[in-house]
């Protein structure tokens, strides 16, 4: 799988020679998207994402700030070959942030593989990566804003190791990726930058012992 990270600039600045299976943009590339204005045809930002994916015949994942009649969320729109597959919202709101929480975690089944999208601060909640891993994602893509002194690098390495899937991150001015062994596989401040990533699916049987957990069958029927 060939992944292109465009960490600076806008959608229109994507390189034509990227030849990527997946292209990822951070939040500032699309900015704020008003659902109301999109539906009225006053803006066409989601359409721009779809068109870009059609031009590249690939998958495009782009961070954005969505506005639904004054309710703002951090989101990521996913398109493949000219078709919008869906929008993922950040589902964890911290300390009453102005950005509200969304609902549900999505896995996108694409020709590049099954992609789990982790939006912004959702990366700080390990259950997010655990969920996309358990639901069969081949790759987790974290769309972030601005990195916080190496914290996010530690989190993607730990998450990749704990839950057995590669984790890629695209943030403002920087991209990085970790493999299921917990190793930093890729990092670059360049825009665009490209990662060649092979599919990694390795399973192991893990057994534990615990007390309790008594189950008794009901016989009085």
N, C-alpha and C positions, 0 to 999 in steps of 0.2 A: 504494500500500500504506500502510495506517494502522497505525503501531506505537505501542503504549502501554507505557511503562516505569513499573513500580511499584517504586521504589527503597527504600522503607521500608514496614514493616508486614508483614502476613501475607497468605496467599491470600484469606482472608475479607474483607479490606479493599479488594479491587479495586472501583473505581467502576463503578456500573451503567450510566452514560451514556458509557462510553469508546468504544463502537462501533468497536473496533479489529479489524484483520485478524489481528494478532499482539500478544499481551501477554507481556511478559518480566518475570520476577522474579529477583532475586539470591539468594544462598545462604541468607540468614537467614530467608527467607520460608517455607521448608519445614523447614529444620534437618536432623537426621540421620534417615535412613530405613533400618531394618533389613529386609533382604530376608526373613529368617526370620520376623519378626513379621508382615510384610505377607502372606506366604504362609499363615500360620496364622490370619489374620483378626484378629489382636490390634490392628493399626493399619490405617488406610486412607488413608495420605498420598498415594500415587499415584492412588487413586480420587478424592481431593479435587481433584487437578489435572485429571483427566478430567472431573469434574462441572463444574468451572469453565469448561473449554473448551466443554462442551455448553451451559451457560447463556449464554455469549457467542457461541456458534456461530462460534468462531474457533480460532486456534492459540494454545496457551499453552506457553511455555518457562520452566521454573523450575529454578534451581540448587538443589542439595541435596548432602548428604554421605551416601553410601551405605555400608552396613555388611553385608558378606557373611561371616558367621561370624568376625568380628574383623578382617577385611581391609577397611580403610576407603579410600574413593576420593572424589574430588571429581567430581560428576556433574551432568548436567542432564537432566531428564525433559521429553519433548515429547509433547503431546496435541493432538488436533484433533477438535472437535465430539463430545466424549464418548469418544474412543478413544485409548488410549496408543499412540503411534507408535514409541516406543523411548526408550532411555536412553543418553546419550553420556557417556563417562568421559574425564577428563583422561589423556592418554597419555604425558606426560613428567613424570617424578618428579625433583625437584631436590634434591641433597645429602641423600638419605636421609630425606626428609620422612615424617611419619607417614601421609600419604595415598599409597597405592600407585598405580602407573600402570595404566590400563586398556589396551584393545586396539582398534584400528580407529577410523576417522573416518567419521562418518555424514552423509549428505545426506538431508534429509526432504522428500519431494515432497508439497506441500500445495496447497490451492487458492489460498493467498496467494503461492505460488511455491516454488522449491526453496531450502531453508534449510540452510546449513551452520552447525553449532554448534561454537564454540570454547570450551572449558571452562577457566576459571581461568588458570593460568600457561602453558597451551598457547599463549597469545597471544605469549609471548616467543620462540616458534619459528616463523620465517617460513614454513617448509615446511607448516605447518598451513593457513594461509590460501591458500598456493599450491595445495594439494591440493583444498580445497573449490572453488576457482575452476576448476581444470582439470576437476573432476568435474561442472561445470555449475551450481553454486549461483548463484542470483540475488542472494542476500544472505548475508553472514556475521554471525552473532549471537554476540558474546562475552559470556559470563556470568562476572562477576568478583566478587571479594570487596571489598577496600579499595584504592582507587587510590594510586599511588606517585608523588606530586609531579610529575605531568604526563607520566611515562614512557609510560603506556598510551595517552595521547592521541597522542603522537608515533608509536607503533607502529601504531595503527589508521589514521592518515593515510597512513603509509608503505605499509602493507599494502594499503589500498584503491587507492593509486596503482600500486604494483608489479603487483598481480594483477587489477585492473580490475573489482572488485565493491565495492558499498557495504559498510561495516563498522559495525555498531551495537554499543554496549557498554552493559550494565546492571550497575552496581556498587552497593555500599551507599552510599546518599545521593546518587548522581550517575548521569546518563545522558548519552551523547554518541554522535555518529555522524559518519562521514567519507564523502565521495563518491569515485568513481574518479579524480577529478582531484586528489585529495590534500587537498582543502579540508575544513575543519571545517564540517559541514553543520548540526549541532545540538548543543547542550549545555544541560543544565538540572539544578539541584539539587532541583527540585520533584518531589513524588510525589503523584499520578501526573503524568506529562508525556507529550505525544503528538507524534509525528513523522509528517508526511505525506511519503512517499517514492515517487517514480516509479521504475518499473523502468528500469534502465540497462544496456543490452547493446550495446556497441560493440566491433567487432573490427577489428584491423589486421594486415597482413602484416609480419612482422619478419624480416629476413634478416641473417645473420652470415657472416663468413669465418673459417675456422680451419685450422690445419695438421693434417696427418695424416689420420686417419679413412679409411684405405685399405681397401676391400672388394674381395676377389678371389673370383671365382666358381670353384667346384671343378668341373673338367672331366673328371677321370679316373674316370668311372663305367662 
